[in-house]
Amino acid sequence: MTLKTLNLNAFKPVWLLGLIPPVLFLLWWDHEAAKGGANALAFVSLAQVGQALIDMFSSGELALSYGSSLGRALSGLLIGGGIGTLVGIAMGLSKPVEWAASPIYNSFRQVPILGWLPLIGLWFGSGDLSKLIIVALSAFYPTVLYTFEGLKQVEARLLDVGRVYRLNGWQTFWRIQWPAALPSIFTGLFQALAFTWISTIGVELLFSSGAGLGAMMQQAQLQARLDIVLVCILFVGLTGFAINFLIKRLSQHVLSWRSVRA
C-alpha cells in the first residue's frame, strides 16, 4: 500500500472541531466567574459546579431527583404514547372513528400542554398524578397524529397486493399497513420523546413539590445556588441527547429492512 492509496481525510479528527465552541464558552464562563463582584450573581466557577456535583452525588439527592424525573418521563411516554398509538390506529382504520374523534382531537391539540395545568391542578392537586397526566398528554398528541398519518398514507398499490392475496383485515394491517406506517410512527415517537422530557422538567418547575430535577432547580433558584442549577441543566441536556440516540438506534434496527434515514 502506497501513500497515494491512503485516504488521508479519514485520519483528520474533524469531530474535534465540534468541541471548540463549548470549550471556548467554558473558558469564557470561568473567566467571568473569576472576576467576582456583580458577576458572582450571574456566574459560578467550574470548580464550584464540580464540587456541587460531587456533593449531590455523595448525598444521594441527585440520584433521587434524576430517577424521579426519568421515571416520570418514561411512564408518561409509555402511557400517553401507548394510548395515542391505539387511538391513531383506530382513526386510521375506521372512518366512523376518524369522523367522531378528529374534531375533539384537533380542538384539544390547540391548547398548549401547560395550559391544562390550572384545570388538572384543581382536579388532582399538585402531586405526582397531575405531573404524570401532563407528561402523558405531551406524548399522546404526536403519537396519535403520526400514527394516523402513517396509516392514511399507505400506498394504494400495497393494499391492492393484499387484496390479490386475499388477506383479511387483520393480515392486511399487520403485514402491509403497520410496516408501511412504521417510519411515520417512529417520527411521532421522536416528537413524543422530546415533548415528554421537556414537559417533565417544566411541570416539576411549576409543581415543585416532591422529587425531580425541575423541583431541585426551583429550590436551588430560591437559594441562589447557581452551581446546583447548572448541574441539573447538564443532566437534563445529556439525558435528552442519550434518549434520542437510543431511539434513533432502535428505529434503525427495526427499519433495517428498508432504506430509511433516521
C-alpha positions in Angstrom: 0.0 0.0 0.0 1.4 3.4 -1.0 0.8 6.8 0.3 -1.3 7.6 -2.8 -3.8 4.8 -1.8 -4.3 6.1 1.7 -7.4 8.2 2.3 -5.7 10.9 4.4 -9.1 12.6 5.0 -10.1 9.6 7.1 -7.4 10.5 9.7 -8.5 14.1 10.1 -10.2 14.5 13.5 -13.0 16.5 12.1 -15.2 15.7 15.0 -12.8 17.6 17.3 -13.9 20.9 15.6 -17.3 20.5 17.3 -15.5 20.7 20.7 -14.1 24.2 20.0 -17.2 26.3 20.7 -18.2 24.6 24.0 -14.5 24.7 25.2 -14.3 28.4 24.4 -17.6 29.0 26.1 -16.5 27.3 29.3 -13.2 29.2 29.3 -15.1 32.5 28.9 -17.6 31.4 31.6 -14.8 30.6 34.1 -13.1 33.9 33.3 -16.3 35.9 34.0 -16.8 33.9 37.3 -13.3 34.7 38.4 -14.0 38.5 38.2 -16.2 38.3 41.3 -18.3 41.3 42.2 -21.6 41.7 40.4 -20.6 38.7 38.1 -20.8 36.4 41.2 -24.6 36.6 40.9 -24.7 35.5 37.2 -21.7 33.2 37.0 -20.2 30.5 39.1 -16.8 28.9 38.6 -16.4 25.5 37.1 -14.7 24.3 40.3 -17.8 25.2 42.3 -20.0 23.3 39.8 -17.8 20.3 40.0 -17.9 20.4 43.8 -21.6 20.7 43.8 -21.8 17.7 41.5 -19.7 15.7 43.9 -21.7 16.8 47.0 -25.0 16.0 45.3 -23.8 12.5 44.3 -22.5 11.8 47.8 -25.7 12.8 49.5 -27.8 10.8 47.1 -30.0 13.8 46.3 -29.1 13.9 42.7 -29.8 10.2 42.1 -33.2 10.5 43.8 -34.2 13.6 41.8 -32.8 12.2 38.5 -34.5 8.9 39.0 -37.9 10.6 39.7 -37.7 12.7 36.6 -36.6 9.9 34.3 -39.2 7.5 35.7 -41.9 10.2 35.3 -40.9 10.9 31.7 -40.7 7.2 30.7 -44.0 6.4 32.4 -45.7 9.3 30.7 -44.2 8.2 27.3 -45.4 4.6 27.8 -48.9 5.6 28.9 -49.5 8.6 26.6 -47.7 7.0 23.7 -49.4 3.7 24.0 -52.9 5.2 24.2 -52.0 7.6 21.4 -50.9 4.8 19.1 -54.1 2.9 19.7 -56.2 6.0 19.0 -54.2 6.7 15.9 -54.7 3.2 14.7 -58.4 3.3 15.3 -58.7 6.7 13.5 -56.6 5.4 10.6 -58.5 2.2 10.1 -62.1 3.3 10.8 -63.8 6.2 9.1 -66.6 6.5 11.8 -63.9 6.7 14.5 -62.0 9.3 12.4 -65.1 11.4 11.9 -66.0 11.2 15.6 -62.6 11.7 17.1 -60.9 14.2 14.8 -62.9 17.3 15.8 -62.2 16.6 19.5 -58.6 15.7 19.0 -57.9 18.8 16.8 -59.6 21.1 19.2 -57.8 19.9 22.3 -54.5 19.8 20.4 -54.6 23.5 20.0 -54.4 24.0 23.8 -50.7 24.3 25.0 -49.8 21.4 27.2 -49.0 23.6 30.2 -52.3 25.4 29.6 -54.0 22.3 31.1 -52.1 22.9 34.4 -54.8 25.0 36.2 -57.6 22.6 35.4 -55.6 19.5 36.2 -54.3 21.1 39.3 -57.8 21.9 40.5 -59.0 18.3 39.8 -56.0 16.3 41.0 -53.8 18.7 43.1 -50.1 19.3 42.5 -48.8 15.9 43.2 -47.4 13.1 41.1 -50.7 12.2 39.4 -51.1 15.7 37.9 -47.5 15.7 36.7 -47.9 12.2 35.1 -51.1 13.3 33.3 -49.4 16.4 31.8 -46.4 14.3 30.7 -48.7 11.6 29.2 -50.7 14.3 27.3 -47.5 15.6 25.8 -46.8 12.1 24.4 -50.4 11.4 23.4 -50.8 14.2 20.8 -47.9 13.5 18.5 -48.3 9.7 18.6 -52.0 10.0 17.5 -51.1 12.3 14.7 -48.2 10.4 13.2 -49.8 7.0 13.6 -52.9 8.2 11.9 -51.0 10.0 9.1 -48.8 6.9 8.6 -51.7 4.6 8.1 -53.6 7.0 5.8 -50.6 7.4 3.6 -50.1 3.7 2.9 -49.8 3.4 -0.9 -52.9 2.0 -2.6 -50.8 -0.4 -4.7 -49.7 -2.2 -1.5 -53.3 -2.6 -0.4 -54.1 -4.0 -3.9 -51.5 -6.6 -3.4 -53.2 -7.6 -0.1 -56.5 -8.0 -2.0 -54.8 -10.1 -4.7 -53.6 -12.5 -2.0 -57.0 -12.4 -0.3 -55.7 -11.2 3.1 -58.3 -10.5 5.8 -58.4 -7.2 7.7 -56.0 -8.3 10.4 -53.5 -9.7 8.0 -53.7 -6.6 5.8 -53.0 -4.4 8.8 -50.2 -6.5 10.3 -48.4 -7.4 7.1 -48.9 -4.3 5.0 -50.3 -1.2 6.8 -48.3 -1.4 10.0 -44.9 -1.9 8.4 -45.6 0.8 5.9 -46.6 3.2 8.7 -43.6 2.5 11.0 -41.4 5.3 9.7 -44.2 7.8 10.5 -44.8 6.2 13.8 -41.2 6.5 14.8 -41.2 10.1 13.8 -44.1 10.5 16.2 -42.1 8.7 18.9 -39.2 11.1 18.4 -41.6 14.0 18.8 -43.3 12.5 21.9 -39.9 11.7 23.5 -38.8 15.3 23.2 -42.1 16.7 24.4 -42.3 14.3 27.4 -38.8 15.2 28.7 -39.4 18.9 28.3 -42.8 18.7 29.9 -41.4 16.6 32.7 -38.9 19.3 33.7 -41.5 22.1 33.1 -44.2 20.6 35.2 -41.7 19.9 38.0 -40.7 23.5 37.9 -44.3 24.6 38.3 -45.4 21.9 40.7 -42.2 22.0 42.8 -43.4 19.6 45.4 -41.8 16.2 45.5 -38.6 14.9 43.9 -37.3 15.7 40.4 -34.7 17.7 38.6 -37.2 20.5 38.0 -38.1 20.7 41.6 -34.4 20.7 42.6 -33.7 23.6 40.1 -36.6 25.6 41.6 -35.4 25.1 45.1 -31.8 26.0 44.0 -33.0 29.2 42.4 -34.7 30.2 45.6 -31.4 29.6 47.5 -29.4 31.4 44.8 -27.4 28.1 44.2 -26.4 28.6 40.6 -24.0 25.7 40.8 -26.9 23.3 41.5 -29.0 24.8 38.7 -26.1 24.2 36.3 -25.7 20.6 37.4 -29.4 20.0 36.8 -29.3 21.6 33.4 -26.3 19.4 32.5 -28.1 16.2 33.4 -31.3 17.4 31.6 -29.4 18.0 28.4 -27.3 14.8 28.5 -30.3 12.7 29.2 -32.3 14.2 26.3 -29.3 13.5 24.0 -28.9 9.9 25.2 -32.6 9.1 24.9 -32.7 10.5 21.3 -29.6 8.5 20.4 -31.2 5.2 21.7 -34.5 5.8 19.9 -32.6 6.6 16.7 -30.6 3.3 17.0 -33.8 1.4 17.8 -35.6 2.8 14.7 -32.6 2.0 12.5 -32.7 -1.6 13.8 -36.5 -2.1 13.4 -36.5 -0.4 10.0 -33.3 -2.1 8.7 -35.3 -3.8 6.0 -36.0 -0.6 4.2 -33.9 2.4 3.2 -34.9 4.9 5.9 -32.9 7.8 7.2 -33.3 8.1 11.0 
